[in-house]
Amino acid sequence: METPKVKIAVVILNWNGVSWLEKFLDNTIKYSQESTIYIIDNNSTDNSIQYIKHNFPQVEVIQLDKNYGYAKGYNLGLNQITADYYILLNSDIEVTKNWIYPIIELMNSDESISACQPKILDFNNRNKFEYAGASGGMIDFLGYPFCRGRIFDDIEEDHNQYDNKREIFWASGACLFIKANHFKKINGFDSDFFAHQEEIDLCWRLKNIGYKIMVEPKSVVYHVGGGTLNHTSPYKTYLNFRNNLFMLFKNLPFQSLFIIIFLRLILDAVAAVTFLNKQQRFSHIFSVIKAHFSFYINLLTLWKKRIVIKQKIALIGKVRYSIIIQNKFFKKHRYKDL
């Protein structure tokens, strides 16, 4: 198959990830012949740059002066790249043959499609979906994200049950195809997020102005996950709780804004108590408290961001039920059972 004649940039954000580049970059180049490969480097202190320049001189390197995180790192780097399509690819992903064509073909067929993701499977357990995206992201009315193939920590095996392409709420930042002009139209990621859930915020803002987010499971990639911040990191807990509140305050319709924020603050407190049963429990509880204080401190900034967003009430991929109640009380652990 021939990829539609558009300029495609595969863009990998790197920070001290030479081990991932050694493992996966050659494979990415092998299966991305129709694209230009870029590395945006967040001021790595390992030998990432030397490794790339010595082994892959055809790869374009954009060096930043410090670690700006995922959101601002991509914003700064993509400002220096001219393309029709950006493919934002985590360095800890193994791509497969023909991973680009099905998605570009789908996105080329409909101007209203802004972003799309492939089916994302677990590199270390290849018959299971991977946490960060699975087969397309959804969100409940309280702002809790989940996926076709993953609800909280319940991860399904892939039996091709979610192999239909369809509109979703958010596409994974681990492997995000996005039209460059749409990305620029909404000024890219919110740099204040640093990392985690910035792709959900991005997709929400795109949907608010009438664009579609899709999943195309004909394209398959394998993700290691936790390559930068693992699941036990208190800093990751802080970013997830803080950024979710940031995202909700910016994007929720006014009529539901304050009640949802109030409920989430209560539920966050309940979630913090559950950390008492986990290692590093006090550091995680402190992370939730710190996240809430950061939210309060930034309310004025968030309000200024909110007033330039046209919030929509009904959006495909945003469900009216609570995923917590469905999962924890009704014991629904698979997306197809919801």
PELIN-V858434 format. One record per residue. N is the residue number from 1. OMEGA is omega in whole degrees, -180 to 180 (NA if undefined). Layout:
# PELIN-V858434
N,OMEGA  N,OMEGA
This chain:
# PELIN-V858434
1,176  2,176  3,176  4,-173  5,176  6,-180  7,-175  8,176  9,171  10,-170  11,-179  12,175  13,-175  14,169  15,-180  16,-176  17,-177  18,-180  19,177  20,178  21,177  22,-175  23,-167  24,-172  25,-180  26,179  27,178  28,179  29,-178  30,-174  31,-179  32,-175  33,-178  34,-173  35,168  36,-179  37,177  38,169  39,170  40,-175  41,-179  42,176  43,179  44,177  45,173  46,-177  47,-178  48,-175  49,179  50,-180  51,-179  52,-176  53,-179  54,-173  55,-175  56,-177  57,179  58,180  59,178  60,-179  61,174  62,-176  63,176  64,-172  65,175  66,180  67,-179  68,-177  69,-177  70,-171  71,-178  72,177  73,177  74,180  75,-178  76,-178  77,-178  78,175  79,-178  80,-176  81,176  82,-180  83,172  84,180  85,168  86,168  87,-179  88,-170  89,174  90,-178  91,-178  92,180  93,172  94,177  95,-179  96,179  97,178  98,-180  99,-176  100,-170  101,-175  102,-178  103,179  104,178  105,178  106,-177  107,178  108,-175  109,-174  110,-178  111,-177  112,176  113,-180  114,-172  115,-178  116,174  117,172  118,167  119,-176  120,180  121,-176  122,-179  123,-176  124,179  125,-159  126,175  127,180  128,173  129,178  130,-172  131,-170  132,173  133,180  134,179  135,174  136,-174  137,175  138,177  139,177  140,-172  141,177  142,177  143,178  144,180  145,172  146,-173  147,166  148,-177  149,179  150,174  151,-172  152,-179  153,176  154,-176  155,-176  156,166  157,179  158,175  159,-178  160,-178  161,179  162,-176  163,177  164,172  165,-179  166,175  167,-179  168,178  169,-179  170,177  171,-174  172,174  173,178  174,177  175,-171  176,172  177,-179  178,176  179,-174  180,-178  181,177  182,177  183,-178  184,-178  185,180  186,176  187,172  188,180  189,171  190,-174  191,-179  192,-180  193,-176  194,177  195,178  196,177  197,176  198,179  199,177  200,176  201,179  202,-179  203,178  204,180  205,176  206,179  207,178  208,179  209,168  210,179  211,-178  212,172  213,-172  214,166  215,178  216,-175  217,172  218,174  219,-177  220,172  221,-180  222,-173  223,175  224,178  225,179  226,-175  227,-179  228,176  229,-179  230,-172  231,-178  232,-177  233,176  234,179  235,176  236,176  237,179  238,-178  239,-178  240,-180  241,-180  242,-175  243,177  244,176  245,176  246,-176  247,-180  248,-178  249,-179  250,-164  251,-178  252,173  253,-172  254,-174  255,179  256,-171  257,-169  258,178  259,179  260,178  261,179  262,179  263,-179  264,178  265,177  266,-179  267,176  268,178  269,177  270,179  271,-180  272,180  273,-179  274,178  275,179  276,-180  277,-175  278,175  279,-178  280,-170  281,-176  282,178  283,178  284,176  285,178  286,179  287,178  288,178  289,179  290,179  291,180  292,178  293,177  294,177  295,-180  296,-178  297,-175  298,-176  299,-180  300,178  301,180  302,179  303,178  304,176  305,-176  306,-172  307,177  308,178  309,176  310,-176  311,176  312,-180  313,-176  314,180  315,178  316,-179  317,174  318,-173  319,-175  320,-179  321,176  322,180  323,176  324,-180  325,-180  326,-175  327,-172  328,-175  329,180  330,174  331,176  332,-173  333,180  334,-178  335,-176  336,179  337,-177  338,NA
